[in-house]
Amino acid sequence: MLKGIEDINYQEVMEYSLDPIILHTDYKILYINKAAEEFFRTDKESVIGISPLDIFKESSKGAIKRRIQSAYDSPAAVIEETIYRMDKTTVTVELYCHPVMLGENNKAIQSYIRDITIRKESEKKQEDMLQEINELSATIVPIMSNIAILPLTGNICEDKAGMILEIIPEKVKDQALKYLIIDFSGVYRLDDVVIDSLFKIIHVLSLLGVQAVLTGLRPEMAIEATKLGINLSDVPTLASVKDALVHLGIH
């Protein structure tokens, strides 16, 4: 045993932990640390003696009760749950609990809570973006066997532009295209980082033997591209998709 470890005040260890901690037994809360007070927007005195089941949705209480019972014998696996704070707001968390001894004969459960709201929001944003990109890639509209149109629409952020740069060349290669008309007329906001990412597509396409044809490019976008050192002199840039089709000999 580490020398002096028997002298550690474990209540102080819990109190100053950055993770919210709840100590409970027989479905009664015995103690919460300072981080738990802040997380649950309450104070120790207000929660001592209440049931830890009260923070869970009614639909989850049965499973949580069984989980607590099993945790008296061995640590329970980490799970995700939506729980209530004392002001009735909800938050998505990870829960972990394990048994601890109170004195020589009494067992309790020590539960750790970690707020994962930001992580879940990030995951949801990533999923939504992937769905957008999948939809975008599905909108590569074939005109002839070797010509297609890619209509860009809405607000294109840096992450979305990066994913377009990653996915579209592969889709174009799979379709054995010779020309890809990239239509910007539906795009209503771009910053310089996004413009730089999007115009990299032109270079990647050229390496694949595909000629990009740009349409609907507003003057400010073209000016910004020039400022970024992007050479558009070898890239056909036309007012509309109709003009691009005429340029490619399709009437």
C-alpha positions in Angstrom: 0.0 0.0 0.0 1.2 3.5 -0.8 2.7 5.0 2.4 0.3 7.4 4.1 -2.7 6.5 1.9 -4.7 5.4 4.9 -4.6 9.0 6.1 -6.3 10.5 3.0 -9.6 12.2 3.7 -11.7 10.7 0.9 -14.6 13.1 1.6 -12.2 15.9 0.6 -11.2 13.9 -2.5 -14.9 13.7 -3.5 -15.7 17.3 -2.5 -13.0 18.8 -4.8 -13.5 16.5 -7.7 -14.5 18.3 -10.9 -17.0 15.6 -11.7 -20.4 15.8 -10.0 -20.6 12.9 -7.4 -23.6 11.5 -5.6 -23.3 9.1 -2.6 -26.5 7.2 -1.9 -27.9 4.1 -0.3 -31.3 2.5 0.1 -32.5 5.0 -2.5 -31.6 8.0 -0.3 -29.0 10.6 -1.2 -26.4 10.9 1.6 -24.0 13.4 0.0 -23.3 15.4 -3.1 -20.1 17.3 -3.8 -19.6 20.9 -4.8 -19.5 20.1 -8.5 -22.9 18.3 -8.1 -24.4 21.3 -6.4 -23.4 23.5 -9.3 -24.5 20.9 -11.9 -27.9 20.3 -10.4 -28.4 24.0 -9.5 -29.1 23.2 -5.9 -27.4 22.8 -2.5 -26.5 19.9 -0.3 -29.2 20.5 2.2 -32.0 20.5 -0.4 -31.2 17.0 -1.7 -30.0 15.0 1.3 -32.5 12.3 1.9 -34.3 12.4 -1.4 -34.3 9.5 -3.8 -31.7 9.4 -6.6 -34.4 8.0 -8.8 -36.1 11.5 -8.8 -33.6 12.9 -11.2 -34.6 10.4 -13.9 -37.5 10.3 -16.3 -40.3 8.0 -15.4 -39.6 5.8 -18.3 -36.0 5.2 -17.1 -36.7 4.6 -13.4 -37.2 0.8 -13.6 -33.9 0.2 -15.4 -32.0 2.6 -13.1 -33.4 0.9 -10.0 -32.2 -2.5 -11.3 -28.8 -0.9 -12.1 -28.5 0.5 -8.6 -29.2 -2.8 -7.0 -26.6 -4.6 -9.1 -24.0 -1.9 -8.4 -24.0 -2.8 -4.7 -22.0 -5.9 -5.8 -19.9 -4.6 -8.7 -19.3 -1.4 -10.7 -22.0 -0.7 -13.3 -21.1 0.0 -16.9 -21.1 3.6 -18.1 -24.4 4.5 -19.7 -26.0 7.6 -21.3 -29.2 9.1 -19.8 -31.3 12.2 -19.8 -31.8 13.5 -16.3 -33.4 16.4 -14.5 -31.7 19.2 -12.7 -33.5 20.7 -9.7 -34.9 23.5 -11.8 -36.6 20.8 -14.0 -34.3 21.5 -17.0 -32.9 18.3 -18.7 -29.4 17.4 -19.6 -27.8 14.4 -21.3 -25.1 12.8 -19.2 -22.9 9.8 -18.8 -23.4 7.8 -15.6 -21.0 5.6 -13.8 -21.5 4.1 -10.4 -19.7 1.6 -8.1 -20.1 0.2 -4.5 -18.3 1.8 -1.5 -18.2 0.7 2.1 -19.7 3.0 4.8 -18.0 1.7 7.9 -17.4 -2.0 8.1 -20.8 -3.4 7.2 -22.8 -0.9 5.2 -22.6 -0.5 1.5 -23.5 2.6 -0.6 -23.3 3.6 -4.2 -21.0 6.3 -5.5 -22.3 7.8 -8.8 -20.4 10.0 -11.2 -22.1 12.3 -13.6 -20.6 13.8 -16.7 -22.4 16.4 -18.9 -22.1 15.3 -22.5 -24.5 17.8 -24.0 -21.8 19.6 -26.1 -20.5 16.3 -27.3 -24.0 15.1 -28.3 -24.7 18.4 -30.1 -21.4 18.0 -32.0 -22.3 14.4 -32.9 -25.8 15.6 -34.1 -24.2 18.4 -36.1 -21.8 15.9 -37.7 -24.7 13.5 -38.5 -26.7 16.3 -40.1 -23.7 17.4 -42.1 -23.1 13.9 -43.4 -26.8 13.7 -44.4 -26.5 17.0 -46.2 -23.4 15.8 -48.0 -25.0 12.5 -49.0 -28.0 14.4 -50.3 -25.6 16.8 -52.1 -23.7 14.0 -53.7 -27.0 12.5 -54.8 -27.9 15.8 -56.5 -25.0 15.5 -59.0 -27.4 15.7 -61.9 -26.3 13.8 -65.1 -26.9 15.6 -68.3 -25.1 13.2 -70.7 -22.9 10.2 -70.1 -19.9 12.4 -69.3 -21.5 15.7 -68.1 -23.2 16.5 -64.9 -24.3 19.5 -62.7 -23.5 20.0 -59.1 -25.9 22.6 -57.6 -24.6 24.2 -54.4 -27.3 25.7 -52.1 -27.7 27.4 -48.8 -25.1 28.3 -46.3 -21.8 26.4 -46.8 -19.6 26.4 -43.7 -16.0 25.4 -43.5 -16.7 21.8 -42.4 -19.3 21.3 -45.1 -16.9 22.7 -47.7 -14.2 20.3 -46.5 -16.6 17.3 -46.8 -17.6 18.4 -50.3 -14.0 18.5 -51.3 -13.6 15.0 -49.9 -16.7 13.4 -51.4 -17.5 15.0 -54.7 -14.3 14.1 -56.6 -14.8 10.5 -55.7 -18.4 10.6 -56.9 -17.3 12.3 -60.1 -14.7 9.7 -60.7 -17.2 6.9 -60.1 -19.5 8.4 -62.8 -16.6 8.8 -65.3 -17.4 12.4 -65.9 -15.5 14.7 -68.3 -17.2 17.9 -67.3 -18.8 19.0 -64.0 -20.9 22.2 -63.9 -20.6 23.7 -60.4 -23.5 26.1 -59.9 -23.1 28.7 -57.1 -26.4 30.5 -57.8 -28.1 29.0 -54.8 -25.3 29.8 -52.3 -26.1 32.8 -50.1 -23.1 33.0 -47.9 -19.4 32.1 -48.2 -16.3 33.3 -46.3 -12.7 33.3 -47.7 -11.8 30.0 -46.0 -14.9 28.3 -47.6 -14.1 29.8 -51.0 -10.6 28.5 -50.8 -11.8 25.0 -49.9 -14.4 25.0 -52.7 -12.0 26.2 -55.4 -9.6 23.4 -54.4 -12.2 21.1 -56.0 -11.3 22.6 -59.4 -7.7 21.6 -58.9 -8.6 18.1 -57.7 -11.0 17.6 -60.6 -8.4 18.6 -63.1 -6.0 16.0 -61.7 -8.8 13.5 -62.4 -9.1 14.7 -65.9 -12.4 16.5 -65.3 -13.1 20.0 -66.5 -15.0 22.2 -64.0 -17.4 24.8 -65.4 -18.6 27.5 -62.9 -22.0 29.1 -63.1 -23.9 31.6 -60.9 -20.6 32.9 -59.4 -21.4 36.3 -58.0 -18.8 39.1 -58.5 -17.8 39.3 -54.9 -17.0 35.6 -54.9 -14.8 35.9 -58.0 -13.0 38.9 -56.4 -12.4 37.0 -53.2 -11.1 34.0 -55.1 -8.7 36.3 -57.0 -7.5 37.8 -53.7 -6.8 34.3 -52.5 -4.6 33.7 -55.5 -7.0 31.4 -57.2 -6.5 31.5 -61.0 -9.8 31.3 -62.8 -8.4 32.2 -66.2 -8.5 28.5 -67.3 -11.9 27.8 -65.8 -15.0 28.5 -67.9 -17.2 30.9 -65.8 -20.6 31.6 -67.0 -23.8 33.3 -65.8 -26.1 30.3 -65.8 -26.3 26.6 -66.2 -28.1 27.2 -69.5 -25.1 29.2 -70.7 -22.8 26.4 -69.6 -24.7 23.8 -71.5 -24.4 26.0 -74.7 -20.7 26.4 -74.0 -20.4 22.6 -73.9 -22.3 22.2 -77.1 -25.6 21.1 -75.6 -28.5 23.1 -76.9 
